[in-house]
Every structure is written in C-alpha cells, then in structure tokens.
Amino acid sequence: MLISTKRIVTILNVKGESRIDANQFYDNSTRVKSLEAVIYNQFGNEIKRFKKKDFNFMMS
C-alpha cells in the first residue's frame, strides 16, 4: 500500500509559525520511503528544501 500526503500551509506572519503543525505519524508497520518539505517566499520563489535526511523520526 502506498500512502501519499500533500499539504500546503500559508503563513501570513510570524505569529502563524507556531500553527504549522509539520509532522507525520507512523508506526512499526509503516515505512517512510520518501519525505520532503519545500519553503517558498511570498512571491512563490523557493527558499529552502528539506529532504528525508533532514527530519527527525520518532515512532508513535
């Protein structure tokens, strides 16, 4: 089984940063094959790209 999740979050100011809720839960029966996050500025230009190796993995 393949589960794909795509989420777009728009942060309008600094106060919204705490509301991002950027996490993905999984357990022993789930394997994370790929994971990526991309940060864009207000003009749609890419600022930063995160790959699987940049994340901390903790099982629930």
Predicted model as a PDB file, atoms N, CA, C, CB and O in Angstrom, pLDDT in the B-factor column:
MODEL        1                                                                  
ATOM      1  N   MET A   1       0.852  -1.163   0.000  1.00 71.00           N  
ATOM      2  CA  MET A   1       0.000   0.000   0.000  1.00 71.00           C  
ATOM      3  C   MET A   1       0.904   1.233   0.000  1.00 71.00           C  
ATOM      4  CB  MET A   1      -0.972  -0.006   1.225  1.00 71.00           C  
ATOM      5  O   MET A   1       1.924   1.272   0.687  1.00 71.00           O  
ATOM      6  N   LEU A   2       0.521   2.211  -0.761  1.00 78.00           N  
ATOM      7  CA  LEU A   2       1.248   3.476  -0.843  1.00 78.00           C  
ATOM      8  C   LEU A   2       0.332   4.586  -0.354  1.00 78.00           C  
ATOM      9  CB  LEU A   2       1.743   3.758  -2.301  1.00 78.00           C  
ATOM     10  O   LEU A   2      -0.782   4.746  -0.852  1.00 78.00           O  
ATOM     11  N   ILE A   3       0.798   5.341   0.609  1.00 78.00           N  
ATOM     12  CA  ILE A   3       0.040   6.480   1.121  1.00 78.00           C  
ATOM     13  C   ILE A   3       0.819   7.735   0.774  1.00 78.00           C  
ATOM     14  CB  ILE A   3      -0.206   6.369   2.670  1.00 78.00           C  
ATOM     15  O   ILE A   3       1.989   7.867   1.133  1.00 78.00           O  
ATOM     16  N   SER A   4       0.177   8.646   0.081  1.00 82.00           N  
ATOM     17  CA  SER A   4       0.808   9.895  -0.306  1.00 82.00           C  
ATOM     18  C   SER A   4       0.024  11.044   0.311  1.00 82.00           C  
ATOM     19  CB  SER A   4       0.881  10.033  -1.853  1.00 82.00           C  
ATOM     20  O   SER A   4      -1.201  11.101   0.201  1.00 82.00           O  
ATOM     21  N   THR A   5       0.730  11.951   0.954  1.00 82.00           N  
ATOM     22  CA  THR A   5       0.097  13.095   1.592  1.00 82.00           C  
ATOM     23  C   THR A   5       0.751  14.365   1.074  1.00 82.00           C  
ATOM     24  CB  THR A   5       0.202  13.006   3.139  1.00 82.00           C  
ATOM     25  O   THR A   5       1.977  14.480   1.055  1.00 82.00           O  
ATOM     26  N   LYS A   6      -0.066  15.309   0.658  1.00 85.00           N  
ATOM     27  CA  LYS A   6       0.445  16.601   0.213  1.00 85.00           C  
ATOM     28  C   LYS A   6      -0.316  17.669   0.977  1.00 85.00           C  
ATOM     29  CB  LYS A   6       0.293  16.788  -1.344  1.00 85.00           C  
ATOM     30  O   LYS A   6      -1.544  17.632   1.059  1.00 85.00           O  
ATOM     31  N   ARG A   7       0.411  18.606   1.529  1.00 83.00           N  
ATOM     32  CA  ARG A   7      -0.216  19.647   2.339  1.00 83.00           C  
ATOM     33  C   ARG A   7       0.435  20.974   2.022  1.00 83.00           C  
ATOM     34  CB  ARG A   7      -0.106  19.330   3.849  1.00 83.00           C  
ATOM     35  O   ARG A   7       1.658  21.071   1.926  1.00 83.00           O  
ATOM     36  N   ILE A   8      -0.378  21.984   1.862  1.00 84.00           N  
ATOM     37  CA  ILE A   8       0.126  23.328   1.609  1.00 84.00           C  
ATOM     38  C   ILE A   8      -0.327  24.210   2.765  1.00 84.00           C  
ATOM     39  CB  ILE A   8      -0.378  23.888   0.227  1.00 84.00           C  
ATOM     40  O   ILE A   8      -1.512  24.260   3.095  1.00 84.00           O  
ATOM     41  N   VAL A   9       0.623  24.900   3.373  1.00 82.00           N  
ATOM     42  CA  VAL A   9       0.334  25.770   4.507  1.00 82.00           C  
ATOM     43  C   VAL A   9       0.817  27.166   4.146  1.00 82.00           C  
ATOM     44  CB  VAL A   9       1.015  25.252   5.825  1.00 82.00           C  
ATOM     45  O   VAL A   9       1.956  27.332   3.710  1.00 82.00           O  
ATOM     46  N   THR A  10      -0.026  28.163   4.320  1.00 82.00           N  
ATOM     47  CA  THR A  10       0.349  29.547   4.067  1.00 82.00           C  
ATOM     48  C   THR A  10       0.457  30.266   5.404  1.00 82.00           C  
ATOM     49  CB  THR A  10      -0.681  30.254   3.131  1.00 82.00           C  
ATOM     50  O   THR A  10      -0.505  30.321   6.170  1.00 82.00           O  
ATOM     51  N   ILE A  11       1.620  30.809   5.674  1.00 82.00           N  
ATOM     52  CA  ILE A  11       1.862  31.559   6.905  1.00 82.00           C  
ATOM     53  C   ILE A  11       1.912  33.037   6.523  1.00 82.00           C  
ATOM     54  CB  ILE A  11       3.199  31.095   7.623  1.00 82.00           C  
ATOM     55  O   ILE A  11       2.738  33.447   5.708  1.00 82.00           O  
ATOM     56  N   LEU A  12       1.032  33.825   7.113  1.00 82.00           N  
ATOM     57  CA  LEU A  12       0.943  35.234   6.743  1.00 82.00           C  
ATOM     58  C   LEU A  12       1.819  36.153   7.583  1.00 82.00           C  
ATOM     59  CB  LEU A  12      -0.469  35.683   6.846  1.00 82.00           C  
ATOM     60  O   LEU A  12       2.157  37.257   7.156  1.00 82.00           O  
ATOM     61  N   ASN A  13       2.189  35.695   8.783  1.00 84.00           N  
ATOM     62  CA  ASN A  13       3.081  36.496   9.616  1.00 84.00           C  
ATOM     63  C   ASN A  13       3.772  35.596  10.641  1.00 84.00           C  
ATOM     64  CB  ASN A  13       2.298  37.634  10.326  1.00 84.00           C  
ATOM     65  O   ASN A  13       3.490  34.400  10.714  1.00 84.00           O  
ATOM     66  N   VAL A  14       4.665  36.168  11.419  1.00 84.00           N  
ATOM     67  CA  VAL A  14       5.459  35.415  12.390  1.00 84.00           C  
ATOM     68  C   VAL A  14       4.577  34.706  13.419  1.00 84.00           C  
ATOM     69  CB  VAL A  14       6.437  36.346  13.101  1.00 84.00           C  
ATOM     70  O   VAL A  14       4.918  33.611  13.866  1.00 84.00           O  
ATOM     71  N   LYS A  15       3.472  35.299  13.794  1.00 83.00           N  
ATOM     72  CA  LYS A  15       2.591  34.688  14.788  1.00 83.00           C  
ATOM     73  C   LYS A  15       2.009  33.365  14.304  1.00 83.00           C  
ATOM     74  CB  LYS A  15       1.468  35.643  15.142  1.00 83.00           C  
ATOM     75  O   LYS A  15       1.623  32.537  15.129  1.00 83.00           O  
ATOM     76  N   GLY A  16       1.935  33.145  13.019  1.00 80.00           N  
ATOM     77  CA  GLY A  16       1.389  31.919  12.463  1.00 80.00           C  
ATOM     78  C   GLY A  16       2.356  30.760  12.431  1.00 80.00           C  
ATOM     79  O   GLY A  16       1.938  29.627  12.193  1.00 80.00           O  
ATOM     80  N   GLU A  17       3.632  31.000  12.661  1.00 79.00           N  
ATOM     81  CA  GLU A  17       4.632  29.934  12.591  1.00 79.00           C  
ATOM     82  C   GLU A  17       4.368  28.811  13.581  1.00 79.00           C  
ATOM     83  CB  GLU A  17       6.003  30.502  12.835  1.00 79.00           C  
ATOM     84  O   GLU A  17       4.677  27.655  13.290  1.00 79.00           O  
ATOM     85  N   SER A  18       3.809  29.121  14.734  1.00 79.00           N  
ATOM     86  CA  SER A  18       3.539  28.088  15.737  1.00 79.00           C  
ATOM     87  C   SER A  18       2.358  27.202  15.346  1.00 79.00           C  
ATOM     88  CB  SER A  18       3.271  28.732  17.091  1.00 79.00           C  
ATOM     89  O   SER A  18       2.124  26.180  15.990  1.00 79.00           O  
ATOM     90  N   ARG A  19       1.616  27.566  14.319  1.00 77.00           N  
ATOM     91  CA  ARG A  19       0.444  26.815  13.883  1.00 77.00           C  
ATOM     92  C   ARG A  19       0.723  25.893  12.695  1.00 77.00           C  
ATOM     93  CB  ARG A  19      -0.659  27.769  13.525  1.00 77.00           C  
ATOM     94  O   ARG A  19      -0.210  25.304  12.149  1.00 77.00           O  
ATOM     95  N   ILE A  20       1.973  25.756  12.289  1.00 78.00           N  
ATOM     96  CA  ILE A  20       2.320  24.963  11.115  1.00 78.00           C  
ATOM     97  C   ILE A  20       1.959  23.486  11.288  1.00 78.00           C  
ATOM     98  CB  ILE A  20       3.803  25.100  10.820  1.00 78.00           C  
ATOM     99  O   ILE A  20       1.439  22.871  10.356  1.00 78.00           O  
ATOM    100  N   ASP A  21       2.221  22.910  12.453  1.00 75.00           N  
ATOM    101  CA  ASP A  21       1.911  21.506  12.743  1.00 75.00           C  
ATOM    102  C   ASP A  21       2.523  20.585  11.689  1.00 75.00           C  
ATOM    103  CB  ASP A  21       0.387  21.295  12.810  1.00 75.00           C  
ATOM    104  O   ASP A  21       1.819  19.773  11.088  1.00 75.00           O  
ATOM    105  N   ALA A  22       3.816  20.708  11.470  1.00 75.00           N  
ATOM    106  CA  ALA A  22       4.507  19.934  10.437  1.00 75.00           C  
ATOM    107  C   ALA A  22       5.014  18.620  11.012  1.00 75.00           C  
ATOM    108  CB  ALA A  22       5.676  20.741   9.839  1.00 75.00           C  
ATOM    109  O   ALA A  22       6.157  18.537  11.462  1.00 75.00           O  
ATOM    110  N   ASN A  23       4.167  17.592  11.000  1.00 76.00           N  
ATOM    111  CA  ASN A  23       4.578  16.272  11.441  1.00 76.00           C  
ATOM    112  C   ASN A  23       3.780  15.209  10.704  1.00 76.00           C  
ATOM    113  CB  ASN A  23       4.402  16.124  12.959  1.00 76.00           C  
ATOM    114  O   ASN A  23       2.701  15.471  10.172  1.00 76.00           O  
ATOM    115  N   GLN A  24       4.329  14.020  10.686  1.00 73.00           N  
ATOM    116  CA  GLN A  24       3.666  12.877  10.057  1.00 73.00           C  
ATOM    117  C   GLN A  24       3.846  11.694  10.986  1.00 73.00           C  
ATOM    118  CB  GLN A  24       4.243  12.575   8.620  1.00 73.00           C  
ATOM    119  O   GLN A  24       4.978  11.333  11.309  1.00 73.00           O  
ATOM    120  N   PHE A  25       2.764  11.086  11.419  1.00 76.00           N  
ATOM    121  CA  PHE A  25       2.826   9.972  12.355  1.00 76.00           C  
ATOM    122  C   PHE A  25       2.870   8.640  11.613  1.00 76.00           C  
ATOM    123  CB  PHE A  25       1.629  10.009  13.307  1.00 76.00           C  
ATOM    124  O   PHE A  25       2.264   8.487  10.552  1.00 76.00           O  
ATOM    125  N   TYR A  26       3.592   7.682  12.184  1.00 77.00           N  
ATOM    126  CA  TYR A  26       3.672   6.338  11.627  1.00 77.00           C  
ATOM    127  C   TYR A  26       3.995   5.369  12.756  1.00 77.00           C  
ATOM    128  CB  TYR A  26       4.741   6.256  10.493  1.00 77.00           C  
ATOM    129  O   TYR A  26       4.326   5.790  13.865  1.00 77.00           O  
ATOM    130  N   ASP A  27       3.897   4.061  12.473  1.00 79.00           N  
ATOM    131  CA  ASP A  27       4.178   3.052  13.487  1.00 79.00           C  
ATOM    132  C   ASP A  27       5.102   1.976  12.906  1.00 79.00           C  
ATOM    133  CB  ASP A  27       2.860   2.419  14.010  1.00 79.00           C  
ATOM    134  O   ASP A  27       5.650   2.149  11.817  1.00 79.00           O  
ATOM    135  N   ASN A  28       5.273   0.863  13.634  1.00 82.00           N  
ATOM    136  CA  ASN A  28       6.194  -0.197  13.201  1.00 82.00           C  
ATOM    137  C   ASN A  28       5.797  -0.833  11.872  1.00 82.00           C  
ATOM    138  CB  ASN A  28       6.271  -1.269  14.259  1.00 82.00           C  
ATOM    139  O   ASN A  28       6.655  -1.366  11.169  1.00 82.00           O  
ATOM    140  N   SER A  29       4.528  -0.788  11.519  1.00 82.00           N  
ATOM    141  CA  SER A  29       4.086  -1.415  10.275  1.00 82.00           C  
ATOM    142  C   SER A  29       4.166  -0.463   9.080  1.00 82.00           C  
ATOM    143  CB  SER A  29       2.664  -1.921  10.430  1.00 82.00           C  
ATOM    144  O   SER A  29       3.749  -0.821   7.978  1.00 82.00           O  
ATOM    145  N   THR A  30       4.688   0.727   9.281  1.00 80.00           N  
ATOM    146  CA  THR A  30       4.771   1.727   8.229  1.00 80.00           C  
ATOM    147  C   THR A  30       6.231   2.060   7.942  1.00 80.00           C  
ATOM    148  CB  THR A  30       3.992   2.998   8.622  1.00 80.00           C  
ATOM    149  O   THR A  30       7.023   2.249   8.866  1.00 80.00           O  
ATOM    150  N   ARG A  31       6.579   2.128   6.680  1.00 81.00           N  
ATOM    151  CA  ARG A  31       7.934   2.507   6.284  1.00 81.00           C  
ATOM    152  C   ARG A  31       7.874   3.840   5.551  1.00 81.00           C  
ATOM    153  CB  ARG A  31       8.590   1.408   5.391  1.00 81.00           C  
ATOM    154  O   ARG A  31       7.083   4.011   4.623  1.00 81.00           O  
ATOM    155  N   VAL A  32       8.702   4.770   5.963  1.00 81.00           N  
ATOM    156  CA  VAL A  32       8.775   6.073   5.296  1.00 81.00           C  
ATOM    157  C   VAL A  32       9.805   5.950   4.186  1.00 81.00           C  
ATOM    158  CB  VAL A  32       9.150   7.233   6.304  1.00 81.00           C  
ATOM    159  O   VAL A  32      11.004   5.849   4.444  1.00 81.00           O  
ATOM    160  N   LYS A  33       9.326   5.961   2.949  1.00 84.00           N  
ATOM    161  CA  LYS A  33      10.214   5.796   1.801  1.00 84.00           C  
ATOM    162  C   LYS A  33      10.788   7.139   1.350  1.00 84.00           C  
ATOM    163  CB  LYS A  33       9.466   5.128   0.643  1.00 84.00           C  
ATOM    164  O   LYS A  33      11.970   7.234   1.022  1.00 84.00           O  
ATOM    165  N   SER A  34       9.952   8.168   1.336  1.00 86.00           N  
ATOM    166  CA  SER A  34      10.444   9.494   0.971  1.00 86.00           C  
ATOM    167  C   SER A  34       9.662  10.542   1.736  1.00 86.00           C  
ATOM    168  CB  SER A  34      10.331   9.734  -0.556  1.00 86.00           C  
ATOM    169  O   SER A  34       8.500  10.343   2.088  1.00 86.00           O  
ATOM    170  N   LEU A  35      10.315  11.650   1.984  1.00 86.00           N  
ATOM    171  CA  LEU A  35       9.713  12.749   2.733  1.00 86.00           C  
ATOM    172  C   LEU A  35      10.408  14.020   2.286  1.00 86.00           C  
ATOM    173  CB  LEU A  35       9.837  12.540   4.290  1.00 86.00           C  
ATOM    174  O   LEU A  35      11.633  14.062   2.171  1.00 86.00           O  
ATOM    175  N   GLU A  36       9.618  15.060   2.034  1.00 88.00           N  
ATOM    176  CA  GLU A  36      10.190  16.301   1.522  1.00 88.00           C  
ATOM    177  C   GLU A  36       9.331  17.483   1.957  1.00 88.00           C  
ATOM    178  CB  GLU A  36      10.311  16.254  -0.019  1.00 88.00           C  
ATOM    179  O   GLU A  36       8.108  17.371   2.048  1.00 88.00           O  
ATOM    180  N   ALA A  37       9.967  18.602   2.221  1.00 88.00           N  
ATOM    181  CA  ALA A  37       9.260  19.854   2.522  1.00 88.00           C  
ATOM    182  C   ALA A  37       9.968  20.971   1.766  1.00 88.00           C  
ATOM    183  CB  ALA A  37       9.221  20.148   4.078  1.00 88.00           C  
ATOM    184  O   ALA A  37      11.196  21.008   1.699  1.00 88.00           O  
ATOM    185  N   VAL A  38       9.186  21.874   1.203  1.00 88.00           N  
ATOM    186  CA  VAL A  38       9.746  22.991   0.444  1.00 88.00           C  
ATOM    187  C   VAL A  38       9.156  24.281   0.998  1.00 88.00           C  
ATOM    188  CB  VAL A  38       9.453  22.849  -1.091  1.00 88.00           C  
ATOM    189  O   VAL A  38       7.945  24.385   1.197  1.00 88.00           O  
ATOM    190  N   ILE A  39      10.012  25.254   1.244  1.00 87.00           N  
ATOM    191  CA  ILE A  39       9.591  26.548   1.770  1.00 87.00           C  
ATOM    192  C   ILE A  39       9.697  27.574   0.640  1.00 87.00           C  
ATOM    193  CB  ILE A  39      10.461  26.972   3.011  1.00 87.00           C  
ATOM    194  O   ILE A  39      10.728  27.675  -0.025  1.00 87.00           O  
ATOM    195  N   TYR A  40       8.627  28.326   0.437  1.00 87.00           N  
ATOM    196  CA  TYR A  40       8.591  29.370  -0.592  1.00 87.00           C  
ATOM    197  C   TYR A  40       8.376  30.733   0.059  1.00 87.00           C  
ATOM    198  CB  TYR A  40       7.474  29.084  -1.631  1.00 87.00           C  
ATOM    199  O   TYR A  40       7.790  30.820   1.138  1.00 87.00           O  
ATOM    200  N   ASN A  41       8.842  31.784  -0.584  1.00 83.00           N  
ATOM    201  CA  ASN A  41       8.577  33.132  -0.091  1.00 83.00           C  
ATOM    202  C   ASN A  41       7.241  33.630  -0.639  1.00 83.00           C  
ATOM    203  CB  ASN A  41       9.722  34.096  -0.487  1.00 83.00           C  
ATOM    204  O   ASN A  41       6.542  32.894  -1.337  1.00 83.00           O  
ATOM    205  N   GLN A  42       6.887  34.870  -0.327  1.00 83.00           N  
ATOM    206  CA  GLN A  42       5.590  35.417  -0.718  1.00 83.00           C  
ATOM    207  C   GLN A  42       5.428  35.566  -2.229  1.00 83.00           C  
ATOM    208  CB  GLN A  42       5.389  36.753  -0.063  1.00 83.00           C  
ATOM    209  O   GLN A  42       4.311  35.752  -2.712  1.00 83.00           O  
ATOM    210  N   PHE A  43       6.523  35.486  -2.978  1.00 89.00           N  
ATOM    211  CA  PHE A  43       6.473  35.614  -4.433  1.00 89.00           C  
ATOM    212  C   PHE A  43       6.459  34.251  -5.138  1.00 89.00           C  
ATOM    213  CB  PHE A  43       7.659  36.433  -4.919  1.00 89.00           C  
ATOM    214  O   PHE A  43       6.415  34.185  -6.366  1.00 89.00           O  
ATOM    215  N   GLY A  44       6.496  33.167  -4.354  1.00 88.00           N  
ATOM    216  CA  GLY A  44       6.480  31.827  -4.926  1.00 88.00           C  
ATOM    217  C   GLY A  44       7.846  31.288  -5.286  1.00 88.00           C  
ATOM    218  O   GLY A  44       7.957  30.255  -5.947  1.00 88.00           O  
ATOM    219  N   ASN A  45       8.892  31.985  -4.855  1.00 91.00           N  
ATOM    220  CA  ASN A  45      10.254  31.520  -5.115  1.00 91.00           C  
ATOM    221  C   ASN A  45      10.700  30.578  -4.001  1.00 91.00           C  
ATOM    222  CB  ASN A  45      11.232  32.718  -5.239  1.00 91.00           C  
ATOM    223  O   ASN A  45      10.461  30.840  -2.822  1.00 91.00           O  
ATOM    224  N   GLU A  46      11.349  29.484  -4.384  1.00 91.00           N  
ATOM    225  CA  GLU A  46      11.816  28.519  -3.395  1.00 91.00           C  
ATOM    226  C   GLU A  46      12.935  29.112  -2.549  1.00 91.00           C  
ATOM    227  CB  GLU A  46      12.294  27.235  -4.082  1.00 91.00           C  
ATOM    228  O   GLU A  46      13.901  29.668  -3.071  1.00 91.00           O  
ATOM    229  N   ILE A  47      12.787  28.983  -1.230  1.00 89.00           N  
ATOM    230  CA  ILE A  47      13.799  29.476  -0.294  1.00 89.00           C  
ATOM    231  C   ILE A  47      14.643  28.325   0.232  1.00 89.00           C  
ATOM    232  CB  ILE A  47      13.140  30.228   0.875  1.00 89.00           C  
ATOM    233  O   ILE A  47      15.870  28.419   0.281  1.00 89.00           O  
ATOM    234  N   LYS A  48      13.988  27.245   0.623  1.00 89.00           N  
ATOM    235  CA  LYS A  48      14.682  26.121   1.266  1.00 89.00           C  
ATOM    236  C   LYS A  48      13.963  24.830   0.940  1.00 89.00           C  
ATOM    237  CB  LYS A  48      14.769  26.318   2.800  1.00 89.00           C  
ATOM    238  O   LYS A  48      12.738  24.803   0.828  1.00 89.00           O  
ATOM    239  N   ARG A  49      14.732  23.754   0.788  1.00 92.00           N  
ATOM    240  CA  ARG A  49      14.174  22.427   0.514  1.00 92.00           C  
ATOM    241  C   ARG A  49      14.728  21.457   1.557  1.00 92.00           C  
ATOM    242  CB  ARG A  49      14.520  21.947  -0.949  1.00 92.00           C  
ATOM    243  O   ARG A  49      15.936  21.412   1.786  1.00 92.00           O  
ATOM    244  N   PHE A  50      13.855  20.690   2.182  1.00 90.00           N  
ATOM    245  CA  PHE A  50      14.243  19.690   3.170  1.00 90.00           C  
ATOM    246  C   PHE A  50      13.976  18.307   2.601  1.00 90.00           C  
ATOM    247  CB  PHE A  50      13.479  19.895   4.506  1.00 90.00           C  
ATOM    248  O   PHE A  50      12.916  18.062   2.025  1.00 90.00           O  
ATOM    249  N   LYS A  51      14.930  17.405   2.759  1.00 91.00           N  
ATOM    250  CA  LYS A  51      14.802  16.016   2.317  1.00 91.00           C  
ATOM    251  C   LYS A  51      14.629  15.116   3.540  1.00 91.00           C  
ATOM    252  CB  LYS A  51      16.044  15.577   1.476  1.00 91.00           C  
ATOM    253  O   LYS A  51      14.698  15.589   4.674  1.00 91.00           O  
ATOM    254  N   LYS A  52      14.408  13.835   3.316  1.00 87.00           N  
ATOM    255  CA  LYS A  52      14.176  12.875   4.385  1.00 87.00           C  
ATOM    256  C   LYS A  52      15.276  12.912   5.445  1.00 87.00           C  
ATOM    257  CB  LYS A  52      14.066  11.480   3.809  1.00 87.00           C  
ATOM    258  O   LYS A  52      14.987  12.827   6.638  1.00 87.00           O  
ATOM    259  N   LYS A  53      16.520  13.036   5.026  1.00 87.00           N  
ATOM    260  CA  LYS A  53      17.650  13.034   5.960  1.00 87.00           C  
ATOM    261  C   LYS A  53      17.640  14.231   6.913  1.00 87.00           C  
ATOM    262  CB  LYS A  53      18.952  13.018   5.187  1.00 87.00           C  
ATOM    263  O   LYS A  53      18.306  14.188   7.948  1.00 87.00           O  
ATOM    264  N   ASP A  54      16.904  15.296   6.594  1.00 86.00           N  
ATOM    265  CA  ASP A  54      16.852  16.493   7.425  1.00 86.00           C  
ATOM    266  C   ASP A  54      15.829  16.391   8.557  1.00 86.00           C  
ATOM    267  CB  ASP A  54      16.537  17.689   6.569  1.00 86.00           C  
ATOM    268  O   ASP A  54      15.797  17.250   9.437  1.00 86.00           O  
ATOM    269  N   PHE A  55      14.993  15.347   8.542  1.00 82.00           N  
ATOM    270  CA  PHE A  55      13.932  15.190   9.528  1.00 82.00           C  
ATOM    271  C   PHE A  55      14.368  14.276  10.664  1.00 82.00           C  
ATOM    272  CB  PHE A  55      12.671  14.643   8.869  1.00 82.00           C  
ATOM    273  O   PHE A  55      15.244  13.428  10.490  1.00 82.00           O  
ATOM    274  N   ASN A  56      13.752  14.454  11.825  1.00 77.00           N  
ATOM    275  CA  ASN A  56      13.935  13.558  12.968  1.00 77.00           C  
ATOM    276  C   ASN A  56      12.765  12.586  12.979  1.00 77.00           C  
ATOM    277  CB  ASN A  56      14.030  14.356  14.326  1.00 77.00           C  
ATOM    278  O   ASN A  56      11.613  13.009  12.887  1.00 77.00           O  
ATOM    279  N   PHE A  57      13.043  11.290  13.090  1.00 71.00           N  
ATOM    280  CA  PHE A  57      11.994  10.279  13.074  1.00 71.00           C  
ATOM    281  C   PHE A  57      11.759   9.728  14.461  1.00 71.00           C  
ATOM    282  CB  PHE A  57      12.347   9.152  12.116  1.00 71.00           C  
ATOM    283  O   PHE A  57      12.687   9.264  15.124  1.00 71.00           O  
ATOM    284  N   MET A  58      10.517   9.780  14.896  1.00 68.00           N  
ATOM    285  CA  MET A  58      10.099   9.229  16.185  1.00 68.00           C  
ATOM    286  C   MET A  58       8.810   8.442  15.959  1.00 68.00           C  
ATOM    287  CB  MET A  58       9.895  10.365  17.262  1.00 68.00           C  
ATOM    288  O   MET A  58       7.836   8.970  15.424  1.00 68.00           O  
ATOM    289  N   MET A  59       8.814   7.202  16.363  1.00 60.00           N  
ATOM    290  CA  MET A  59       7.617   6.387  16.189  1.00 60.00           C  
ATOM    291  C   MET A  59       6.588   6.700  17.253  1.00 60.00           C  
ATOM    292  CB  MET A  59       7.967   4.907  16.222  1.00 60.00           C  
ATOM    293  O   MET A  59       6.922   6.998  18.400  1.00 60.00           O  
ATOM    294  N   SER A  60       5.309   6.627  16.844  1.00 55.00           N  
ATOM    295  CA  SER A  60       4.219   6.877  17.805  1.00 55.00           C  
ATOM    296  C   SER A  60       3.811   5.601  18.496  1.00 55.00           C  
ATOM    297  CB  SER A  60       3.006   7.497  17.107  1.00 55.00           C  
ATOM    298  O   SER A  60       2.912   5.614  19.336  1.00 55.00           O  
TER     299      SER A  60                                                      
ENDMDL                                                                          
END                                                                             
